Amino acid sequence: MTAAGQRAESGVGGFKLKITNIKKEGSTISFEVSGINASIANALRRAVISKVPTLAIEDVRFYDNSSILNDEILAHRLGLIPLNADLDTYKLQKDCKCKGKGCSTCTATLTLDVKGPGTVYAEKLKSKGNAVAPVYKKTPITKLTDKQAIKLEAVAVLGAGKDHIKWQPGIASYEEEGGSFKFFVESYGQMSAEELLKRAFETVGEDIAELKKALK
């Protein structure tokens, strides 16, 4: 991507894209694309929403939970907390050498050990060396009264929004105007909007290349 207001050209699956009117604000980016059709525009939108991998909590082992929330509800809430991490250091479990058994290449372990009274915020989730951390540290998880406590170990893995919304990295929409498409993309914070868009473009290109190869 280029700085706001500039023009960029790139290729995706044989299409020559022209990207103009790029505007970035916080976690959002908008731009106009020409040189593609509605199918490619929708593929890009879907790639942003459902195909760019992110890290999210998948399994939780409880050692103590005397909070008002039962284990299942608390685990579900933890899974929906967006996580910051160097995504390039992780692989999908299906592509990992450990064959999905769980290792440092495909999993990240976080712990939560808190006692009441008080509100438990996402910042209390800790990983080794703080390599993985919640995007929004003040996200409330639950409240504890005196003598209540939570102690757990959570395992985060890479996944995509098509498998569960907890792995969705952002939202995207577009509208067609005279042969070009006006896009709006917002990141949920696991990566910048530019990085999310770049990865989405790469995914669409890979899908088209794979389809062309299969047709041959």
N, C-alpha and C positions, 0 to 999 in steps of 0.2 A: 504494500500500500504506500501511497505518497502522502505528503502533508496536505492539510485541508485546502480545498479549492483547486488543487492541481489535477493533472490528467495522468492516467496510467493505462498501459496496454499490456495484455497478456493473452496467452492461449490456453484453452481448456478443451481437450478432446477434439481438436480440429477447428474449433470456433475461435475467431480473433475478437477478443473482448476489448471494448473501449470503456474505461471507467472515468467518469467526470463528476464534478460537483461534490467532491468528497468533504464531508464535514464531521468532525469528531467533537464530542462533548462528554467528558467523564467516561462512563462505561458504554456509551452508545456511539454508533457511527452510521452515517447515511451517505448514500452515493447513488449515481445513475449509471446504468450499464446498457450499452448497445452492442450489437453484433451477436446476440444470442436470441433464442426463441423462448416461448413460454415454458417448454419442457425443461430446458436448462435452468431457467430462472427458478422454477419450482424445485428442481433437483438441488439447487444451491440453498434454497430456503430450508428444505428438508435435511440437508447435510448439517446446517448450523444447529438445528433442533435435535436431530436424532443420530448423527453419525460421527461427530467429533468426540473422541473418548475423554473422559475426566475421571478423577478419583473420588470415590464415595464409600462410606462405611457400609459393608455388606453383612458382616457377622459380628455379634456381640456376645461376650461371655461375662455373665454377672457373678460377682463374688458377694455382693451385698446390695440390696435395694429395698430400703424401707420408706421410700418416697411414696407420694400419693399415686404415682403412675406405675402400672404394672410393667413387667419386663418387655412385653411385646410393643406396647405403646412407646415406651422410652427408646427402644431400639429403632423403631420406625422414625421417631423424631431425630435421632442422631444421624440416621441415613440421609436425611434431607438437608443437613448442614453442608453448604459448599466448602470445599477444602482447597487450600493453596498447596501446590507442590510443583517440583520440577518434573513435569509429565514425561519428558523425554528419557527419564531414568527408569521408567516403569514400562512393563509389557502387559498386554492382555494375557490372562491366565492360560487361554487356549494356545497362545503362541510362545509361552515360556518353557524353558528347558525342564522345569520341574513337573510339567504336565498337569498344572493346576493344583498341585499339592500345597503350594504356598511357600514362597521364599522372598528374599529381599528385593528381587527383581520384579515381582508381580504383586506384592502385598506391602502394606504399611500398617504398623500397629500403633494405636493410640490408647492411652489410659485415662481414666477419670476416677479420681479418688477425693471425694468431698464429704464434709459433714455440715449439718445445719447448726443454727438457723441461717437462712439467707437464700438469695436467688442464685441458682447455678447457671453461669454463662458459658458459652461455647469456648471461651478462652481457657477454661479449665481443662479442656482436652489437650493432652500432651503427647508428643511423639519423641522418639529418640533423636536428640540433637535439634529438635524443632524443625525437622525436615518437612513435616506436614503439619499444617495449622489451619484452623477455621478462617475463612475469608472475613467473616463479620464476627469479631470477637465478642461483641455484646449481645449476640443472639441468645435469648433466654431459653434454657432447656427445661427447667422446672424450679419449684421452690421447695425448700426443706425447712421443716420446723425443728425445734430443739430435739435432739436425740435421733433425728432421721439422718440417713447417710446413703451414699451411692459409691460403690467400688466396682469397676468393670474394666474389661479389655476389649477394644474394638479393632476389627481388621478391615482396612479399606483396600479396595481393588479398582482397577480400571474397568470402565464399562461405558456404554453408549445410551443415549436417551431412548433409542428404539427398544431397549430392554427394560428400562425403568426410568421414570422421570427424575429420580435422584441423580442420574448421570447427565441430565440435560444441562449443557453449558450456557445456554442463552435462548433468546427468541429472535425470530426474523420474520419480516413481512415485506411485501412489495406490491406495487401497482404499476400497470402498464400504461404508458402514455406515448402514442405515436411511434411504436416500434422500439422504444427503449423502456427500461424498467427502473423504477425508483425504489431502492431498497432501504430498509431500516433494520439495523442489527443491534441488539443489546446483550452484553455479556453479564452473566450472574456473578462474575468476579474470579472464577478459577483461572482466567487468562484475560488479556486485554481484548477489546473488540476487534482490533486489527489482527491479533494472533488467531482468534476464533475464525475470522473471515478467511485468513490465509489457509488454515487447516481445512476449512470447508471446501475451498476451491480445490485443494489438493485431493480431497476425497472424491469430489465429482470427477476430476480428471482421471483418477485411478479407476473409478467405476466405468467410465466410458471406454477407457483403454482395455479393460478386462472384457467388456462386452464385444468390442471390435475383434479382440483375439479369439473369443469363443465363436464368433460368426465365421471366422476364416477356417 
